[in-house]
Amino acid sequence: MIAREARLFICAVQFLTRLPTPQLRGFQPEWIQQSARYYPLTGQIVGILSAVVLYGAAQIWSPWVAALLAVGSGVVLTGGFHEDGLADTADGLGGGQTRARRLEIMKDSRLGSYGALALGLTLALRVAALAMLVAVSPWIAVVALVASHGLGRAAAVAAMTVMPYGGDPGMAKEGRPDRASLMSLTVGVLIALWPLAFLPPLAGAAGLGLGLIAGMAPAWSAWRLIGGRTGDVLGAVEQAFELGFLLAVAGVLSS
């Protein structure tokens, strides 16, 4: 069992990031979906590495420069995986008039106006919220950044658990497009929650609340317009949760 769980964790890291990992022998596509329980842990690893950049940069440059470098580090570590999903979702749901056309646009690798606007605004707001937190306390900013990455991935796992697959099963980014199990969701959420212990309770609660509301927006839109989730929609959910969480925490602690 330990070997199986280690294999699934490595699979999650390989799927969601560009970090070097041991080679997986006998890889099976369904491992990607089964590894969903470790998506939040993978997100926390990305968050910790980005937080190191954030804290170090904050000792040298302004909060804005530190925040920009930290957000940029996260993008580099994941290869823009979730950001790409956000942009594709915005293009598809915003630009298509039918379900088939929306899915066709989401599969297109070209960036449209809806995607560019969503991506640019989301990145700018994440940098701004993080800069506000650095100005309050670099340590609080570090904790909020790690928490947002882990909880954002947990929100994506929740969408995998609740939502049916709405795209072409043969194009699913997460392998077999089955719903994630309740066990995977439970484990993922428990992993994602621990950084909240280091945040003020009100800030953590506000972050969870606004993060959930923000994450539900693309999920609900996708369910209504294409009948469920796709890998791109999961990326949009993750990004929306991260943004909502950071905005709420920054708003509470800066007031």
Residue pairs with C-beta under 8 A, 6 or more apart in sequence:
7 24
7 31
8 31
8 34
8 35
8 37
8 38
9 35
9 38
9 41
9 42
10 21
10 22
10 24
11 24
11 27
11 31
11 32
11 34
11 35
11 38
12 35
12 36
12 38
12 39
12 41
12 42
13 19
13 21
13 38
13 42
13 45
14 21
14 24
15 32
15 35
15 174
16 39
16 42
16 43
16 46
16 78
16 81
16 153
17 42
17 45
17 46
17 77
17 78
17 79
17 81
18 76
18 77
18 78
18 79
19 45
19 77
24 31
29 175
29 176
30 175
30 176
31 175
32 174
32 175
32 176
33 160
33 174
33 175
33 176
33 177
33 178
33 180
34 184
36 157
36 160
36 174
36 180
36 184
36 185
36 188
37 157
37 180
37 183
37 184
37 185
37 187
37 188
37 191
38 188
38 191
39 153
39 154
39 156
39 157
39 188
40 150
40 151
40 153
40 154
40 157
40 188
40 189
40 191
40 192
41 150
41 188
41 191
42 153
43 149
43 150
43 151
43 152
43 153
43 154
43 192
43 238
44 146
44 149
44 150
44 191
44 192
44 195
46 74
46 77
46 78
46 149
47 74
47 145
47 146
47 147
47 148
47 149
47 150
48 146
49 73
49 77
50 70
50 71
50 73
50 74
50 77
50 145
50 149
51 70
51 141
51 142
51 145
51 146
53 66
53 69
53 70
53 73
54 66
54 67
54 69
54 70
54 130
54 134
54 138
54 141
54 142
54 145
55 66
55 138
55 139
55 141
55 142
57 65
57 66
57 69
57 70
58 66
58 134
58 138
58 141
59 138
61 69
62 131
63 130
63 131
63 132
63 134
63 135
64 127
64 131
66 130
66 131
66 134
66 138
67 126
67 127
67 128
67 130
67 131
67 134
67 141
68 127
68 131
70 130
70 145
71 123
71 126
71 127
71 130
74 149
75 83
81 235
82 152
82 235
82 238
82 239
83 119
83 122
83 123
83 235
83 239
84 232
84 235
85 231
85 232
85 233
85 234
85 235
85 236
85 238
85 239
86 115
86 118
86 119
86 122
86 218
86 232
86 235
86 236
86 239
86 240
87 111
87 115
87 116
87 118
87 119
88 105
88 106
88 107
88 108
88 115
88 232
88 235
89 106
89 115
89 118
89 218
89 222
89 230
89 232
89 233
89 235
89 236
90 114
90 115
90 117
90 118
90 119
90 236
91 105
91 106
91 108
91 111
91 112
91 113
91 114
91 115
92 102
92 103
92 104
92 105
92 106
92 226
92 232
93 102
93 114
93 218
93 221
93 222
93 225
93 226
94 114
95 102
95 105
95 112
95 113
95 114
96 102
96 103
96 104
96 105
96 225
99 225
99 226
99 227
102 225
102 226
103 166
103 167
103 168
103 226
103 230
105 112
106 167
106 230
106 232
107 171
111 119
122 239
122 240
122 243
125 243
125 246
125 247
126 242
126 243
126 246
129 243
129 246
129 247
129 249
129 250
130 141
130 144
130 145
130 246
130 250
132 250
132 253
132 254
133 140
133 141
133 144
133 246
133 249
133 250
133 253
133 254
134 141
135 254
136 250
136 253
136 254
137 253
140 199
140 249
140 253
143 195
143 198
143 199
144 199
144 203
144 207
144 245
144 246
144 249
144 250
145 246
146 195
147 192
147 195
147 196
147 199
147 204
147 207
147 245
148 207
148 211
148 241
148 242
148 245
148 246
149 242
150 191
150 192
150 195
151 192
151 193
151 207
151 208
151 211
151 241
151 242
151 245
152 211
152 215
152 237
152 238
152 239
152 241
152 242
152 245
153 188
153 192
153 238
154 185
154 188
154 189
154 191
154 192
155 211
155 212
155 215
155 237
155 238
155 240
155 241
156 234
156 235
156 237
156 238
156 241
157 180
157 184
157 185
157 188
157 189
158 185
158 189
159 215
159 219
159 229
159 233
159 234
159 237
160 174
160 179
160 180
160 229
160 234
161 179
161 180
161 181
161 182
161 184
161 185
162 179
162 219
163 179
163 219
163 222
163 223
163 228
163 229
163 233
164 179
164 227
164 228
164 229
165 172
165 177
165 178
165 179
165 228
165 229
165 230
166 222
166 223
166 226
166 227
166 228
166 229
166 230
166 233
167 177
167 226
167 228
167 229
167 230
167 231
169 176
169 177
171 230
172 230
172 231
173 230
173 231
173 232
173 234
174 231
174 234
196 204
196 207
196 208
199 207
199 249
200 252
200 253
202 252
203 248
203 249
203 252
203 253
204 249
206 248
206 249
206 251
206 252
207 244
207 245
207 246
207 248
207 249
207 252
208 245
209 248
210 244
210 245
210 247
210 248
211 241
211 242
211 244
211 245
211 248
212 241
212 244
213 244
214 240
214 241
214 243
214 244
214 245
215 237
215 238
215 240
215 241
215 244
217 240
218 233
218 236
218 237
218 240
219 229
219 233
219 237
222 228
222 229
222 230
222 233
222 236
223 229
226 233
229 237
